[in-house]
Amino acid sequence: MPFKKLQEISGVINSVNDGARAVRNVTSTANNVQRTGQDAQRTVSNFKNKREDKKAKKAAAGMWVCDCGEQNSTKFCGACGSAPPVPVVCPKCKWKRPADKSSMKFCGECGTKFEED
């Protein structure tokens, strides 16, 4: 009789251990799913940030400042109607002088003097 009781107790202990293992497995799986979801959110967030950065750079690249001081991104100044300044190109190396550096008399790349109109 005591041996039978011992077998019953051993069976109950094994069942409890199996249940605990199952709970650990479920918890581990839930943690993995949560980490995968967080990784996916970071990937989407990084993609959105890169896309917004590209849009901002593209918008900034098309900006120009008129002689009247107005900042524009269109073909003509919204304040005075002037066209954007024409970039000066080096006759030797074809480097374009930035519009905001109109005081430059020499090419920043090769040192050739700019031919002013």
Summary of the structure (lengths in Angstrom):
residues: 117
radius of gyration: 35.7
end to end distance: 115.1
largest distance: 115.1
contacts: 237
relative contact order: 0.06
helix: 54%
strand: 9%
